[in-house]
Amino acid sequence: MSRVQTLTVETDDGDQRLDRWFKRKFPLISQGHIEKMCRKGDIRVDGGRVKASTRLEAGQQVRVPPLPDKEAPPPPKRTRVTDADAKLIRSCVIYRDDHVIALNKPPGLPVQGGSGQADRHVDALSEALMFDLDEKPRLVHRLDKDTSGVLLLARTRLAAKALTAAMRHRETRKIYWAIVAGVPTPYLGEIKFGLVKAGGHGKGGEGEKMIAVHPRDIDSTPGAKRAHTLYATLYRVGSRASWVAMEPVTGRTHQLRAHMTEIGHPIIGDGKYGGSGQENMGDGWGAQLGGVISKKLHLHARMMSFEHPSTRKMITVTAELPDHMAHTWDTFGWTEDLAADDPFEALQ
């Protein structure tokens, strides 16, 4: 049994929950024991009572009561990641260092669990991406289930904090590629429709989607948020379809999909926003091209540029197209090197 201790929260340990800080300092102490000591007032911060979820700040004094030398070991954790899934998620790694991992997420793989997803999603499979560290990587942003491409994970808590802050302050760049119905004009432009969530019809809210709101109506529409997308029309197939690059200036749910549909050019394969047919009866096109073109969503996070959380150097990661989109490119006679590295340079 140890003695009462008073520990100072160090600078690198600030802005995290008390229970997480405690487990890092005393890994043998269980979550239940931490919560019990908080309820009894045995653990205190700057002399005051706290909860296990209390967030600590650098410089605070934490009273640590006498702790047992040993606790009963927790039951062995059941490994949820099969060998096949571990091989799959590791094959997706396109960049890795001591702080960051970047994946080329395949289409159809959810980023997090949800209704009907069980344990097969990136967040769960990331246990296979620990490599030489003792904690699994943390998600710092999201991609839709059917969207492929660059997905960043932080390998440490500090890297996660830095990357999350960079995204919140719009200090990262993401460029997406898509095939859309029709030909957007002007070829280089921006979309500033706001977005508001419309509830789904399933038991868990499944089927919810974003509704576009004209800029003049955003302030008067409850729940509406401003959204801003840049787009560049790169190549086209007559008047039927176009290869488009998009840069989301804001990061709203389904932003690119809702924005392209709103201007009459839904992303190919987007049944939620563009419909399941080849043509709409109203204005705009349907979200299918027919023939040999896949019915899967043609939206790919092609490039992400971010400041490295440790070196502060700019890192740019590029992801190759998934098979169904590569097949569409081949069908139309396009190659990936036809696109400029930064199709939005004229707008900067």
Phi, psi and chi 1 to 4 in degrees:
 res  aa     phi    psi   chi1   chi2   chi3   chi4
   1 MET       -  128.0 -173.7   73.5   72.2      -
   2 SER   -81.8  174.2   65.0      -      -      -
   3 ARG   -93.7  170.3  -61.4  179.5  177.9  178.2
   4 VAL   -63.8  134.7  173.2      -      -      -
   5 GLN  -124.8  152.4  -53.6  174.7   62.1      -
   6 THR  -123.3  115.0  -59.8      -      -      -
   7 LEU  -112.7  142.0  -57.8 -179.3      -      -
   8 THR   -94.2  132.6  -58.6      -      -      -
   9 VAL   -71.4  118.9  179.0      -      -      -
  10 GLU   -77.0  163.7  -61.5  175.4   -2.6      -
  11 THR   -56.0  -44.6  -58.8      -      -      -
  12 ASP   -71.2  -13.2  -70.0  -13.3      -      -
  13 ASP  -101.0    1.0  -73.9  -25.2      -      -
  14 GLY   -72.1  166.1      -      -      -      -
  15 ASP    57.7   49.6 -168.1   26.7      -      -
  16 GLN  -145.9  159.8   68.1  172.6  -52.3      -
  17 ARG   -64.1  148.0  -73.4  168.4   55.8  116.2
  18 LEU   -58.7  -44.9  170.1   65.0      -      -
  19 ASP   -64.3  -35.6   50.2    2.9      -      -
  20 ARG   -69.5  -40.2  -68.3  174.8 -176.3  166.2
  21 TRP   -61.4  -43.4  174.9   88.2      -      -
  22 PHE   -63.6  -43.0 -147.1   92.8      -      -
  23 LYS   -65.7  -33.0  -73.2  179.8 -178.3  177.8
  24 ARG   -68.9  -35.8  -67.7  172.1   68.2   90.5
  25 LYS   -79.2  -37.5  -62.9  -67.4 -176.1 -177.2
  26 PHE  -132.3   76.9  -52.2   99.3      -      -
  27 PRO   -62.9  -17.7   20.0  -31.4      -      -
  28 LEU   -81.9  -11.3  -65.6  179.1      -      -
  29 ILE   -87.1  128.4  -54.3  -58.2      -      -
  30 SER   -77.7  162.4   68.6      -      -      -
  31 GLN   -60.9  -41.1  176.4   72.4   21.8      -
  32 GLY   -62.5  -38.5      -      -      -      -
  33 HIS   -67.4  -40.1 -165.3  164.0      -      -
  34 ILE   -60.5  -47.3  -65.1  171.4      -      -
  35 GLU   -63.6  -37.5  -67.3  176.8   -1.1      -
  36 LYS   -64.7  -43.6 -178.6  177.9  180.0 -179.7
  37 MET   -64.7  -33.1  -70.4 -172.8  -69.4      -
  38 CYS   -68.5  -44.0  -71.6      -      -      -
  39 ARG   -61.4  -38.3  -72.1 -164.7  -59.6  -91.0
  40 LYS   -79.3   -9.8  -65.9  174.3   62.1  178.1
  41 GLY    82.6   12.2      -      -      -      -
  42 ASP   -71.9  -35.3  -67.9  -22.0      -      -
  43 ILE   -95.0  127.3  -61.6  177.4      -      -
  44 ARG  -134.1  152.4  -67.8  177.2  177.3  -99.5
  45 VAL  -122.3  120.7  174.9      -      -      -
  46 ASP    51.8   36.3  -71.3  -16.4      -      -
  47 GLY    84.6   -6.3      -      -      -      -
  48 GLY  -104.5  156.5      -      -      -      -
  49 ARG   -71.6  149.1  -62.0  175.6   72.0   99.2
  50 VAL  -141.0  167.4  -71.4      -      -      -
  51 LYS  -105.3  163.4  -63.5 -179.8  179.6  179.6
  52 ALA   -61.4  -27.3      -      -      -      -
  53 SER   -88.0   -2.7   60.4      -      -      -
  54 THR   -57.8  134.1  -62.3      -      -      -
  55 ARG   -88.6  132.8  -60.5 -164.3   76.4   82.8
  56 LEU   -90.1  153.4  -61.7  176.5      -      -
  57 GLU  -122.2  150.1  -62.7  178.9    4.5      -
  58 ALA   -57.2  137.4      -      -      -      -
  59 GLY    95.0  -14.0      -      -      -      -
  60 GLN   -71.2  153.9  -72.4 -175.5  -43.5      -
  61 GLN  -103.3  123.5  -57.8  -71.5  -52.8      -
  62 VAL  -108.4  121.1 -178.7      -      -      -
  63 ARG   -83.3  122.1  178.0 -169.8 -175.1  -84.4
  64 VAL  -110.4  114.8  179.9      -      -      -
  65 PRO   -71.7  172.1   29.8  -35.8      -      -
  66 PRO   -55.6  132.9  -25.5   34.6      -      -
  67 LEU  -117.2  145.8  -59.2  174.8      -      -
  68 PRO   -66.4  149.6   24.7  -33.9      -      -
  69 ASP   -67.7  -29.5  -63.6  -33.5      -      -
  70 LYS  -141.1  147.8  -67.5 -176.9  179.9  179.7
  71 GLU  -121.8  156.0  -80.6 -144.0   -9.7      -
  72 ALA   -58.6  129.6      -      -      -      -
  73 PRO   -63.8  141.3   24.1  -33.5      -      -
  74 PRO   -66.8  156.6   25.8  -33.7      -      -
  75 PRO   -60.5  145.2   21.3  -31.7      -      -
  76 PRO   -57.0  135.8   17.6  -28.8      -      -
  77 LYS   -74.3  130.7 -172.5  174.1 -176.4 -180.0
  78 ARG   -72.3  128.0  179.2  173.2   62.1   88.1
  79 THR   -75.2  120.0  -59.3      -      -      -
  80 ARG   -92.2  -19.7  -63.7  179.6  -64.4  173.4
  81 VAL   -90.8  116.6 -176.7      -      -      -
  82 THR   -72.7  163.4   65.4      -      -      -
  83 ASP   -59.3  -38.7  -69.5  -17.6      -      -
  84 ALA   -65.7  -42.6      -      -      -      -
  85 ASP   -70.0  -35.5  -80.0  -17.2      -      -
  86 ALA   -62.0  -42.6      -      -      -      -
  87 LYS   -63.7  -40.8 -177.4  177.2 -179.4 -179.6
  88 LEU   -61.6  -52.5  165.5   68.8      -      -
  89 ILE   -67.6  -33.2 -160.7   68.7      -      -
  90 ARG   -69.4  -31.1  -71.9  169.7 -175.3  158.4
  91 SER   -69.9  -15.5   73.0      -      -      -
  92 CYS   -83.8  -10.9  -64.0      -      -      -
  93 VAL   -68.6  124.1  175.1      -      -      -
  94 ILE  -116.9   -9.8   53.1  177.5      -      -
  95 TYR  -154.6  139.8  176.6   86.5      -      -
  96 ARG  -156.8  133.4  169.6 -175.2  153.1 -162.5
  97 ASP  -143.2 -163.7   60.1   28.4      -      -
  98 ASP   -71.5  -11.8  -68.8  -19.1      -      -
  99 HIS  -119.7  -30.1  -54.1  -86.3      -      -
 100 VAL  -135.8  143.9  179.3      -      -      -
 101 ILE  -125.7  135.4  -72.9  177.8      -      -
 102 ALA  -117.2  133.7      -      -      -      -
 103 LEU  -110.2  153.3  -55.9  178.5      -      -
 104 ASN   -99.3   90.4 -176.5   -2.3      -      -
 105 LYS   -66.1  129.1 -173.1 -170.1   84.3   65.5
 106 PRO   -74.9  151.6   25.2  -31.2      -      -
 107 PRO   -66.2  145.9   24.6  -33.5      -      -
 108 GLY    93.2  -11.6      -      -      -      -
 109 LEU   -98.9  115.5 -179.6   65.2      -      -
 110 PRO   -66.0  152.5  -14.9   28.3      -      -
 111 VAL   -79.4  -38.2  171.0      -      -      -
 112 GLN  -133.5  166.4  -72.4 -176.6  -60.4      -
 113 GLY   -72.1  155.2      -      -      -      -
 114 GLY  -163.6 -163.7      -      -      -      -
 115 SER   -59.6  120.8  175.3      -      -      -
 116 GLY    77.3    4.4      -      -      -      -
 117 GLN   -91.4  -14.2  -57.0  -60.0  -17.4      -
 118 ALA    52.1 -136.0      -      -      -      -
 119 ASP  -104.1    7.3  -68.7  -23.9      -      -
 120 ARG   -97.6   82.7 -161.1  172.9 -171.7  -85.3
 121 HIS  -149.4  167.5   48.8   80.7      -      -
 122 VAL   -58.3  -42.2  173.3      -      -      -
 123 ASP   -60.5  -39.3 -167.7   31.9      -      -
 124 ALA   -75.5  -43.1      -      -      -      -
 125 LEU   -69.6  -15.7  -60.0 -172.6      -      -
 126 SER   -65.8  -11.7   65.4      -      -      -
 127 GLU   -59.4  -24.3  -70.7 -176.1    9.3      -
 128 ALA   -83.6    0.6      -      -      -      -
 129 LEU  -110.7   17.7  -60.5  176.6      -      -
 130 MET   -71.1  -33.4  -67.6  167.1   59.9      -
 131 PHE    51.8 -116.2  -61.4  109.3      -      -
 132 ASP   -93.5    6.8   53.4  -21.5      -      -
 133 LEU  -102.7  166.0  -61.3 -175.0      -      -
 134 ASP  -101.9   12.1   58.8   -1.2      -      -
 135 GLU  -138.4  147.8   54.2 -174.3  -30.4      -
 136 LYS   -79.0  152.9   76.1  172.4 -171.2  175.7
 137 PRO   -62.0  153.7  -19.6   30.9      -      -
 138 ARG  -107.7  139.2  -63.4  164.8  165.5   83.7
 139 LEU   -69.6  139.5  -65.8  167.7      -      -
 140 VAL  -121.9   -8.1  -66.3      -      -      -
 141 HIS  -158.7 -176.0   67.2  117.4      -      -
 142 ARG  -132.7  158.4  -49.0  -74.1 -174.9  -92.3
 143 LEU  -132.7  147.8  -70.1  177.0      -      -
 144 ASP   -60.9  155.9  -69.4  -14.6      -      -
 145 LYS   -52.5  -44.9  173.3 -175.7  174.3 -178.8
 146 ASP   -92.2    1.6  -65.8  -39.7      -      -
 147 THR   -91.1  133.9  -59.0      -      -      -
 148 SER  -101.9  172.3   57.9      -      -      -
 149 GLY   116.4 -161.7      -      -      -      -
 150 VAL   -64.5  124.0 -179.5      -      -      -
 151 LEU  -132.6  122.5 -179.8   70.5      -      -
 152 LEU   -93.0  142.4  -79.1 -169.5      -      -
 153 LEU  -131.1  142.0  -64.3   92.4      -      -
 154 ALA   -95.9  135.8      -      -      -      -
 155 ARG   -89.3  -11.7  -59.9 -167.4   69.4 -166.8
 156 THR  -136.0  163.3   67.2      -      -      -
 157 ARG   -63.2  -40.7 -171.6 -176.4   63.3   81.5
 158 LEU   -67.2  -37.9  -69.3  178.9      -      -
 159 ALA   -65.6  -39.2      -      -      -      -
 160 ALA   -62.6  -42.5      -      -      -      -
 161 LYS   -62.2  -43.4 -177.7  178.4  178.2 -178.5
 162 ALA   -68.8  -43.6      -      -      -      -
 163 LEU   -68.7  -39.3  -70.3  170.7      -      -
 164 THR   -63.4  -42.0  -59.6      -      -      -
 165 ALA   -64.7  -40.0      -      -      -      -
 166 ALA   -62.1  -40.4      -      -      -      -
 167 MET   -71.0  -37.9  -68.1 -177.8 -172.4      -
 168 ARG   -63.4  -34.8 -174.8  169.1   58.3 -113.1
 169 HIS   -95.5   12.5  -63.7  118.2      -      -
 170 ARG    58.2   43.6  -58.1  178.8 -172.9  174.8
 171 GLU  -102.3   15.2  -65.0  169.6   -9.9      -
 172 THR  -121.6  161.5   60.0      -      -      -
 173 ARG  -125.6  138.6  -70.4 -165.0   69.5 -162.2
 174 LYS  -131.0  131.1  -54.5  172.8 -168.0  173.3
 175 ILE  -119.6  126.8  -67.9  178.9      -      -
 176 TYR  -107.2  149.6  -69.7   72.3      -      -
 177 TRP  -111.7  146.4  -77.8   -1.7      -      -
 178 ALA  -152.5  158.1      -      -      -      -
 179 ILE  -104.3  128.5  -57.9  -73.1      -      -
 180 VAL  -119.8  157.0  -55.7      -      -      -
 181 ALA   -74.3  137.1      -      -      -      -
 182 GLY    76.8 -166.9      -      -      -      -
 183 VAL  -128.6  107.4 -178.2      -      -      -
 184 PRO   -63.3  135.6  -21.2   33.4      -      -
 185 THR  -134.1  141.9   52.7      -      -      -
 186 PRO   -61.8  161.5   26.7  -35.5      -      -
 187 TYR   -63.4  -31.2  -68.7  154.7      -      -
 188 LEU  -122.3  119.3 -177.7   65.6      -      -
 189 GLY  -160.6 -168.5      -      -      -      -
 190 GLU  -142.5  152.3   54.7 -172.7  -22.1      -
 191 ILE  -122.6  129.3  -52.8  166.9      -      -
 192 LYS  -125.7   25.0  -68.6 -172.9  174.6 -178.8
 193 PHE   -66.8  137.2  -78.3   89.3      -      -
 194 GLY   -74.5  170.2      -      -      -      -
 195 LEU  -133.2  138.9  -65.2  172.0      -      -
 196 VAL  -133.5  141.4   63.4      -      -      -
 197 LYS   -81.9  132.6 -176.4  179.3  -65.7 -174.5
 198 ALA  -107.3  129.2      -      -      -      -
 199 GLY   -61.8  150.9      -      -      -      -
 200 GLY   -85.1 -178.9      -      -      -      -
 201 HIS  -109.9   -8.8  -56.8  -68.1      -      -
 202 GLY   -80.2  172.4      -      -      -      -
 203 LYS   -60.4  -36.7  -69.0 -174.7  -62.6 -176.9
 204 GLY  -101.4   19.9      -      -      -      -
 205 GLY    84.4   13.3      -      -      -      -
 206 GLU   -58.3  145.6  -60.9   90.2   -9.5      -
 207 GLY    91.4    1.7      -      -      -      -
 208 GLU   -64.2  148.8   68.4  179.8   16.4      -
 209 LYS  -146.0  166.8   61.2 -171.2  -63.9 -175.1
 210 MET   -97.3  137.0  -53.8  -56.1  -70.1      -
 211 ILE  -108.5  131.7  -56.1  -61.4      -      -
 212 ALA   -75.6  142.9      -      -      -      -
 213 VAL  -127.2  129.4  177.9      -      -      -
 214 HIS   -57.7  141.5 -166.8  -77.8      -      -
 215 PRO   -50.3  -35.2  -28.7   35.6      -      -
 216 ARG   -71.4  -16.9   66.3  169.2  175.4  -97.1
 217 ASP  -104.1   -0.6  -61.6  -35.9      -      -
 218 ILE   -60.9  -48.9  -65.3  174.2      -      -
 219 ASP   -64.3  -25.7  -69.4  -20.7      -      -
 220 SER   -98.9    3.7   59.8      -      -      -
 221 THR  -105.1  113.2  -57.8      -      -      -
 222 PRO   -57.7  130.4  -23.5   34.0      -      -
 223 GLY    84.4   -8.4      -      -      -      -
 224 ALA   -72.4  141.3      -      -      -      -
 225 LYS  -124.3  144.9  -64.2 -178.4  178.9  179.5
 226 ARG   -68.5  143.1  -63.4 -170.5  179.5  -83.7
 227 ALA  -141.5  146.3      -      -      -      -
 228 HIS  -143.7  121.9 -173.6 -172.3      -      -
 229 THR  -128.7  134.5  -61.2      -      -      -
 230 LEU   -96.8  143.8  -51.8  179.8      -      -
 231 TYR  -139.0  152.6   73.8   85.7      -      -
 232 ALA  -138.9  123.4      -      -      -      -
 233 THR   -83.1  115.4  -52.4      -      -      -
 234 LEU   -93.2  -54.4  -55.2 -179.1      -      -
 235 TYR  -142.2  160.8  -70.2   88.7      -      -
 236 ARG  -140.6  159.4   62.7 -172.0 -138.9  175.1
 237 VAL  -113.1   90.7 -177.6      -      -      -
 238 GLY    55.7 -129.4      -      -      -      -
 239 SER  -106.9    7.2   62.3      -      -      -
 240 ARG   -87.8  -38.2 -168.3   66.5 -175.1   90.8
 241 ALA  -155.9  158.6      -      -      -      -
 242 SER  -140.3  149.2  -55.4      -      -      -
 243 TRP   -89.5  118.8  170.0    5.2      -      -
 244 VAL  -123.5  137.6  170.4      -      -      -
 245 ALA  -100.0  141.6      -      -      -      -
 246 MET  -134.9  141.1  -66.7  173.3  -75.4      -
 247 GLU  -123.9  113.5 -179.6  174.1   -6.8      -
 248 PRO   -78.0  114.8   27.3  -30.7      -      -
 249 VAL   -74.2  -38.2  179.8      -      -      -
 250 THR  -105.2  170.8   54.4      -      -      -
 251 GLY  -126.3   62.5      -      -      -      -
 252 ARG   -86.1  156.6  -51.0  -58.1 -176.1 -164.3
 253 THR   -57.4  129.3  -59.9      -      -      -
 254 HIS    56.2   26.1  -63.9  175.6      -      -
 255 GLN   -58.3  -50.5  175.9  177.0  -43.0      -
 256 LEU   -65.2  -40.5  -57.7 -179.1      -      -
 257 ARG   -66.2  -45.6  -62.9  163.9   62.6 -176.1
 258 ALA   -68.6  -39.5      -      -      -      -
 259 HIS   -65.5  -45.0  -91.9  176.3      -      -
 260 MET   -67.0  -36.1  -66.0  -48.8  -64.4      -
 261 THR   -66.0  -39.1  -65.5      -      -      -
 262 GLU   -62.4  -33.8 -177.8   61.6   24.2      -
 263 ILE   -90.8   10.7   65.6  170.0      -      -
 264 GLY    90.2   14.0      -      -      -      -
 265 HIS  -135.3   70.7  -58.0  -75.9      -      -
 266 PRO   -61.9  153.9   24.7  -35.7      -      -
 267 ILE   -73.0  135.0  -63.4  170.7      -      -
 268 ILE   -60.2  133.4  -62.8  -56.5      -      -
 269 GLY    88.8    0.0      -      -      -      -
 270 ASP   -91.3   84.4 -168.7   -7.0      -      -
 271 GLY   -64.8  -30.3      -      -      -      -
 272 LYS   -65.5  -43.8  178.7 -175.6  -75.0  -75.8
 273 TYR  -105.9  -21.2  -72.1   92.8      -      -
 274 GLY  -112.3   -4.8      -      -      -      -
 275 GLY    86.6  169.6      -      -      -      -
 276 SER  -100.1   -2.2   58.3      -      -      -
 277 GLY   -98.4 -179.7      -      -      -      -
 278 GLN   -86.1  -26.8  -67.5 -172.2   39.0      -
 279 GLU  -139.3  143.9  -67.7 -172.9   41.2      -
 280 ASN   -90.5  151.4  -71.6  -22.3      -      -
 281 MET   -75.3  -25.0  -63.5  -56.1  -67.2      -
 282 GLY   -90.3 -158.8      -      -      -      -
 283 ASP   -74.3  146.7   54.2  -13.1      -      -
 284 GLY    95.5  178.9      -      -      -      -
 285 TRP  -107.9  163.4  -64.5   80.5      -      -
 286 GLY   -80.7  175.8      -      -      -      -
 287 ALA  -102.2   17.5      -      -      -      -
 288 GLN  -126.5  148.7  -62.6  -62.8  -18.8      -
 289 LEU  -105.7  -18.7  -68.3  179.6      -      -
 290 GLY    78.4 -172.5      -      -      -      -
 291 GLY    62.5 -137.3      -      -      -      -
 292 VAL   -85.3   -2.0  -61.1      -      -      -
 293 ILE   -75.9  129.8  -56.8  -57.0      -      -
 294 SER   -59.7  147.8  171.7      -      -      -
 295 LYS   -85.7    0.0  -67.0 -176.9  177.5 -178.7
 296 LYS   -72.6  158.8  -66.9 -178.7  178.6  179.2
 297 LEU   -62.1  129.6 -177.3   67.8      -      -
 298 HIS  -100.5   65.7  -77.8   61.0      -      -
 299 LEU  -135.1  124.7  178.3   60.0      -      -
 300 HIS  -138.2  126.6  177.6   69.3      -      -
 301 ALA   -76.9   93.0      -      -      -      -
 302 ARG   -73.2  -43.4  170.3   64.6  175.0 -179.8
 303 MET  -142.3  144.8 -177.6  -82.5  -71.5      -
 304 MET  -138.2  132.9 -173.5  164.8 -177.8      -
 305 SER  -120.7  129.4 -177.8      -      -      -
 306 PHE  -149.3  157.4   60.5   95.4      -      -
 307 GLU   -82.4  125.5 -176.8 -177.7   83.6      -
 308 HIS   -61.9  132.3 -167.9  -83.7      -      -
 309 PRO   -66.3  -15.7   22.7  -33.6      -      -
 310 SER  -109.8  -52.3  177.4      -      -      -
 311 THR   -81.2  -19.9   66.7      -      -      -
 312 ARG    67.3   11.1  -58.8  -54.6  177.8 -169.7
 313 LYS   -84.1  151.1  -66.4 -179.5  179.0  178.6
 314 MET   -77.3  130.5  -70.2  -56.5  -63.1      -
 315 ILE  -116.2  133.4  -57.9  -68.3      -      -
 316 THR  -120.2  125.9  -61.9      -      -      -
 317 VAL  -118.3  134.4 -178.1      -      -      -
 318 THR  -121.7  138.3  -57.7      -      -      -
 319 ALA  -115.6  133.5      -      -      -      -
 320 GLU   -69.5  156.0  -66.1 -176.8   -3.2      -
 321 LEU   -66.4  146.8  -69.1  170.5      -      -
 322 PRO   -70.2  165.8   28.5  -36.0      -      -
 323 ASP   -56.7  -44.5  -70.5  -15.9      -      -
 324 HIS   -67.9  -32.5   73.4  -77.6      -      -
 325 MET   -76.8  -37.3  -69.5 -177.7   67.1      -
 326 ALA   -60.6  -37.7      -      -      -      -
 327 HIS   -64.1  -40.0  178.2  -95.7      -      -
 328 THR   -65.3  -42.0  -59.8      -      -      -
 329 TRP   -59.1  -46.1 -100.7 -116.3      -      -
 330 ASP   -60.9  -41.3  -71.2  -18.2      -      -
 331 THR   -61.3  -38.3  -59.1      -      -      -
 332 PHE   -89.3   -1.8  -67.5  152.4      -      -
 333 GLY    77.4   24.4      -      -      -      -
 334 TRP   -98.9  154.2  -61.5  -28.0      -      -
 335 THR  -127.0  152.6   55.5      -      -      -
 336 GLU   -60.8  -29.6  -64.0 -177.2   17.3      -
 337 ASP   -76.7   -1.3   59.3    1.0      -      -
 338 LEU   -72.6  -22.4  -71.2  174.9      -      -
 339 ALA   -85.0  141.5      -      -      -      -
 340 ALA   -67.9  149.8      -      -      -      -
 341 ASP   -57.7  -37.9  -69.3  -23.0      -      -
 342 ASP  -132.8   90.1 -174.9   -1.9      -      -
 343 PRO   -68.7   -6.8   24.6  -32.5      -      -
 344 PHE  -105.6   15.3  -57.6  103.6      -      -
 345 GLU   -58.5  -35.3 -171.3  171.5    3.3      -
 346 ALA   -67.7  -19.4      -      -      -      -
 347 LEU   -93.8   -7.5  -64.9  176.7      -      -
 348 GLN   -74.6      -  -56.7  -57.7  -44.2      -
